[in-house]
Amino acid sequence: MSELTAKRHAVTATRLALFLVFRVGNERYALQAIEVAEVLPRLPLKPIARAPDWVAGVFAYRGAVVPVIDLSALTFGQPAQARTSTRLVLVHYRPDEHAPAHLLGLILEQATDTVRCNPADFQPYGLDNPQAPYLGPVRKDAQGLLQWVRVADLLDDQVRALLFPSPPLDLASLGEQP
C-alpha cells in the first residue's frame, strides 16, 4: 500500500464531524451540525412575558411556533449584537434520548463558518460549571480555543416547561368558553 493510500484510509477511519462555528463576544463556540435544522437571518420575534431575559421570544416557522433564546445573553448576560452575521439558528432540541425533538431557535453572533474535525479532539477543560452545563469540552486550533455547546443541556427544567409545556397546549381549547 502506498503512503498516500495509507493516509486516505487513516483519514476515513477517523470520524470527522462538521461543526457550525459562532462567537459570543470574542470567544469561539461550536454546535455539531447534525443538531442544526436550518440557519436563518435574524427575524422579528414576539417577546414572552415574564420569561428570563435570555429568552428572546417566539416566531412562526412552517406552521409551528418556535421559541428562541439568545445564547450571548444566556452565557454572559449581554444580548447578541445586531450584526449582519448574527443568525437565527434552528436546532433539534432533545433534552434526553427518549424525549421528542423540538425546534429551538438560537440567536448566534458571527454564525457564518464551519469546521470539520474529530469530536474526540475536544477535551474537558477542567471546570464543572453547573450554571452553564451546556458548555462542553474545548479544542485548540490555530485560532485558539473552540468550545462545544451541547444543545441538549441548554435549558433547565423550569425554562423547558415554559417553552415546551407537557402536555402541549391545546389551542382549540383556548377558544372555548365554560
Long-range contacts (C-beta under 8 A, 24 or more apart in sequence): 14-118, 15-118, 15-119, 16-116, 16-117, 16-118, 17-116, 17-117, 17-118, 17-119, 18-114, 18-115, 18-116, 19-114, 19-115, 19-116, 19-117, 19-146, 19-148, 20-89, 20-111, 20-113, 20-114, 21-111, 21-113, 21-114, 21-115, 21-146, 22-71, 22-87, 22-89, 22-108, 22-109, 22-110, 22-111, 22-113, 23-109, 23-110, 24-71, 24-72, 24-75, 24-76, 24-80, 24-109, 25-72, 25-76, 25-78, 27-145, 27-147, 28-143, 28-144, 28-145, 28-146, 28-147, 29-71, 29-146, 29-147, 29-148, 29-149, 30-115, 30-139, 30-146, 30-147, 30-148, 30-149, 31-89, 31-91, 31-106, 31-148, 31-149, 31-151, 32-119, 32-148, 32-151, 33-114, 35-91, 35-92, 35-151, 36-89, 36-90, 36-91, 36-92, 37-90, 37-91, 37-92, 37-103, 38-89, 38-90, 39-87, 39-88, 39-89, 39-90, 39-111, 40-87, 40-88, 40-89, 40-90, 41-87, 41-88, 42-82, 42-86, 42-87, 42-88, 42-107, 43-88, 48-162, 51-159, 51-162, 52-159, 53-77, 53-79, 55-159, 55-162, 55-163, 56-105, 56-107, 59-88, 59-105, 61-90, 61-103, 61-105, 64-103, 66-90, 66-103, 66-104, 66-105, 67-104, 67-105, 67-163, 67-164, 68-104, 68-105, 68-106, 68-107, 69-104, 69-105, 69-106, 69-107, 69-154, 69-155, 70-106, 70-107, 71-106, 71-107, 71-108, 71-149, 72-107, 72-109, 74-154, 75-132, 75-135, 79-107, 80-107, 80-108, 80-109, 81-109, 83-109, 83-110, 85-109, 85-110, 85-111, 85-112, 86-110, 86-111, 87-111, 87-112, 91-151, 92-151, 93-151, 93-152, 93-154, 93-155, 93-164, 94-151, 94-152, 95-152, 95-155, 95-160, 96-152, 102-164, 104-151, 104-154, 104-155, 104-163, 106-154, 115-141, 115-146, 117-141, 119-148, 122-146, 122-148
